[in-house]
Amino acid sequence: MIGIQLTRMRKRAGLTKKESARRSGFGYEQIWNWENGLKIPRPKNLRKYIDFLEVASKENRDLNSMYIILEQAQLDCERGHFQEAKKKVLDWVSKQALSEKEEGKCSPSVQEEKKCS
């Protein structure tokens, strides 16, 4: 049961087992064993891996969102609608910055300026 959930979470994050192992710090064989139900992860390892997958999943959603916006902006530019393209990109960037501020994840430069609490 845990293995099925871990597999779903990893796939939702857009990662292969190999990528997941490389980025998470856990071994490929270890992840393979967990996902296939051959071994059960220790609670602290499970928590660490789930946290990693949740972050990776959010990053994947953010990247997909950015890709769509940039694709739309490119189409606008090709049609000569430069202001619309600029507005789409700036709106997306503003929305991302607001989301990060609400989550308390401001970039170091913003934190230095004390714009993020």
KAKAMO-V771282 format. One line per field, one symbol per residue. ss: DSSP state (~ for helix, > for strand, _ for the rest). phi: phi as a letter, one per 40 degrees, with the letter a starting at -180 (. if undefined). burial: # if it has 9 or more other C-alpha atoms within 8 Angstrom, else .. A space follows every 50 residues. Layout:
ss=???
phi=???
burial=???
This chain:
ss=_~~~~~~~~~~~____~~~~~~~~___~~~~~~~~_______~~~~~~~~ ~~~~~~~~~~~~~~~~~~~~~~~~~~~~___~~~~~~~~~~~~~~~~~~~ ~~~____~~~~~_____
phi=.cdccccccccccgbcdcccccccgccdcccdccccgcabccdccccccc ddccccccdcccccccdccccccccdcccgcccccccdcccccccccccc cccgbccdcccccgcbb
burial=.###.##.###.#.#.#..###...#.#..#######........#..## .###.######....#..##.###.##...#..###.##..#....#..# #....#...##....#.
